Amino acid sequence: MKVLVTGASGRFGPFVVAELESAGHELVLMSRTRPEAADRWHWVQGDIANHDDCLKATEGGIEAIQHLAATPYPSDHPDEREHSAERGIPFDQTMRANIMGTYYLLQAALERKIGIFVMTGSNCALGHGYRISGSEFPIHYLPIDEDHPSDVEDSYSYSKLAGEGLLASYTRAYGIRTYALRSAGICDAERRAGMAENAGPAGGWEEWLWPWIGSEDLASAHRLLMEEAGEIEPHGVYFCNNDDTTALEPTMELIERFKPDLLPRCKGIEGHASLMSNAKLRATVGWEPRTSWRDAAAES
């Protein structure tokens, strides 16, 4: 299959490139800066927030899009805006890249008759992180799954939730098969080693809920959804996180110690089980995570 990979020069991009290469797919890369794989595959220098760039990147018989490019935080957040300005990042960067960029890419897919679109989303679509109001994220039940209500307050979380809806609309209206992966704390081997080295007892409740995912495992989920697109539902949103948390303590111990009011809302949580369920992704394409930061911790 001939596949466009956006955000190919980012931290996660090389893992998707390697995963697709090993499966025998032909690649076209799109990014603002030259990716390492540009010596092996055609590279289109461009910005997803530019429609003409998206049209250029999708020409030449592209059959599927792996959309990784995004601004990974809320550039207009009260705690981030000054820092963004210091780096020359406009306050509206998150919305322009994550909303308009996804829209332009979907429009290009429509114009080029590209039938499959897989996007790196975020578990931030829940709204549990980057809280602005000071109110806690309302947890209705644990573990959280794709049916759990969202309560977003910031532009990044909104952009990821809205992106899911945008994909769904293109499936309904135009028949493009679209999928979003709600990734969580993407960790390569170096970061996993750091997690193991610095692991210590939890000092309190973590508003991010301790999720994580190995870069290689998220890449395999991207590939599987693309390859199985013709056999599964035409649109889907999936949590993609490891089976366990980033915490040393068993998960129920964390809840009992820091959030005992949540105990009646917990079901089937054993050992270090994640508070976000990946069961839907597993059942849909047979995906399973294969990396573990605890292996590194055990070896140290």
N, C-alpha and C positions, 0 to 999 in steps of 0.2 A: 504494500500500500504506500502511496506517496503522501507524506505527512508534513504539514507545516508546524514547526515548534516555535512559538513566540517566547520571548524572554530567555532565549537560548544562552545568553551570557550571564544570567543570574546564578545565584548559589545552587538553586535546584535544577536549572536547565541541563547541566551535564549529566545528571542522573537519568533524566527522561531520554536524552539523546542516546546514552549507553544502552538503556533498556530497549529502545526501539531498534537500534542498530543490531543488537544481539538477536532480535526476533526477525531480522531480515527486511525491515522496512527501509524505503528510500526517504531521505529527509531534505527539507528546505528549512533554513534557520532564519529567524527574524529577531533582531535586537538592535539597540542603539549603539552598542559597542561590540567590537569583534569577538565572537566566542572562540574558544579553543578548537572546537570542531569545524571551524570554517575552512581548515585545510583539507577536510574530507568531504564537506557538503556545501552546496550553494548557500551563500549568506546574503540576505537582503538587509541592508542597514536602514532601519526605519523605526518609527514611533507608532504604537497602536492608536494613539490619540490623533493620528492623521489618517483620514480616510484614503487618500491617494497612496500612502505607504501600505495600507492594508490591501488595497487592490493589487499593488505591485507584488506583494509577497504571496498572494493567492493565485497568481497566474501560472499557467503551465501544467494543468492537470492535477492539482492538489485534490486528494480524495478525503482527507480528514485533517482537522486542526487540533493540536494540543496547545491550549492557551494557558501559558504560565505567567505571562507578563502582568505586573500589577504594582501599584504603590502599596507597600505592606504595612502601612500605619495611617492614622488619620492626620493628615498634614495641617488641618485646621483645629485640632484639639487644643483646648486651653493650655494643656501641659506640653504641647509639642510645637505650637505655632511659632514661638520665638526661635526655637531651635531650627525649625524649617527655614525661617527667614534668613538665619545666619548662614545656611548652606545654599541659599539662593533658590529654595524650593517654594513656589507660590502656594498660598493658602488653599487653593482649590485643586491642587495636584491630584489628590486622592480621587475626587469625583471625576475629574477629567480623564484620568487613566483608567480607573476601574469601571466607571459607568459608560462614558463616551467611547473609551477604547474598546470595551466589549461590544458595544453597539456597532461601531464601525467594522469590527472584525466579523460580526454576525452578518452585517449588510454585505460585506465582501464575500462571505461564504454563500449567501443567497444569490448574489450576482454571478458567482463562479460555479454555482450548482454543486457545492461541497456538502455532502450529506451527513458528516459526523463532526461533532464539536465537543471536546472534553476540556473542562476548565478546572484549574486549581482554585477552589473556593477556600473557605475558612470556617472553622467552628465559631469564629467571631460573629457569624450570621445570627447566633443566638442573642448576642448583646451582653454577654456576661463579663466582657473585658472592656477597657477604656471607658468605664462609667464616668459620667460627668456630673450628674445630679447629686451624687452621694448616696443614693438609694441602692440597696443590694439587688442583685439580679434575682428575680423570683423563680425559685426551683420548684416545679410542680411534682416531679418524681425523679428517682434515680434508679438505674442509670438513665441518662438523657438519650433520647433517640430522635429521629428525624421528625416525629410528630410533636415534639415538645414546642410550646409557644416561644416566640422570640420577643425580645424587649430591648431593641437597639436604641442607643442614645448618640453614638458618634458616627462620623462620616464613613470610616472604614467598615465598621460592622454593617452599616446601612448599605454600602456599596456591594458588599458580598451577598447580603440578603436580596437586594434588588437585582443583582446579577443572576441569581438563581431564577427569579421570576422572569427576567428578560429571556433567558434560555428557554424556559417553559413556553413562553409566548411564541417563539420561533418554531418550536415543535408543533404547537397547536395550529398555527397559521400556515406554516410552510412545509412542515414535515421533516425538518432537519432533526436528526437524532442528537440530543444534547444531554450532557451529564456534568454535574458539579461535585467535586470532592471536598468535603469540609475537613481540610487538613488541620493539624494541630502541632505546633512546635516542631517544625521539620528539622531533623537532626542527622547530620552525616556522622561518619565514624569518629572524627575528631571531637565533635560536640558530644557524642555519646561518652567518649573517654573522659571528657571534662565533667560530665554529669556524674560519672562514677567516682571520679577523684574528689569532687566537692560535695558529694552526698552527705547529708546530715539530717538530724531530727527536724521535723516540721515545727516552725515556731508559731504557727497560727493557720487559720483558714486561708486557702489560696483561691482568690476570686477567679483565676483562670482554670481552676479545677484539676491541675496536675496532668493534663494530657500531653502526649508527644507522639511522633511518628518518625520512623527511620526514612531517610531520603530514598533509599533503594526500594522500600516497601511502598511508599507513595508513588514512585515511578512505575512499579509493577501494576498498581491499581489503575493508573492512567492508561497503560497499554491494554489491560484486560477489558476495560470498558469500551475502548475503541474497537478492539478485535471482536468483542461479543455484541456489538451494537445491534446487529441484525437479528439477534436471538433474544434480546431482553426488551423491556419496556422502552419506548422511544425517548422518554425523558426520565431522569432520576437525579436525586440529591442524596449523597451518602457521606456519613461520618467516616473519616479515614484516620484512625489513630491506633496506636498499639494496644494490646490487650491489658497492659498494666499502666500504672501512673509513674510519675517522676519521683514519687515519695518513697522513703525507706519503709515507713510504717504500713501495715495492712490498711486497706481503704476504710473498712468499718471502724477501725480504731480512730482514724482521723475524724470521721463523722461523729462518733461518740464523744470525742474529746472537744471538738471545736463547734459542731453543729448538731447537738443532740435532738433539736426540734425536727431535723430531717429524718430521723430514724423511722418513723411510721411511713415515710414515703420511699423507703429503700426496698428493693426486691432483688434477690438473687445475686448479691454482691459478695464475692468470696475472695480471700487472699488480697492481692494487690490490684484487683480488677479496676479497670478504668471507669470513670463516672460518665463516660460517653460511649454508647454502644456501637460497635462496628458490625453488628449482626446482619444488618441489611446488605452491606457490601459483600460480606462473606457468602450469604445465601444467593446473591444475584450472580456473581461471577466466579465464585470459588476462591476469592482472594484470602490470603492470610499473611500476617506480618512475620518476618523471619529474623529481624534484628532485635537486639536487646542490650540496653545499657547496663543491665544487671550482670550480664556475662563479664563485662569489663570490670565491674565492681568486685565480682567474685575473684577475678584474677589478680587484682591489685593488693 
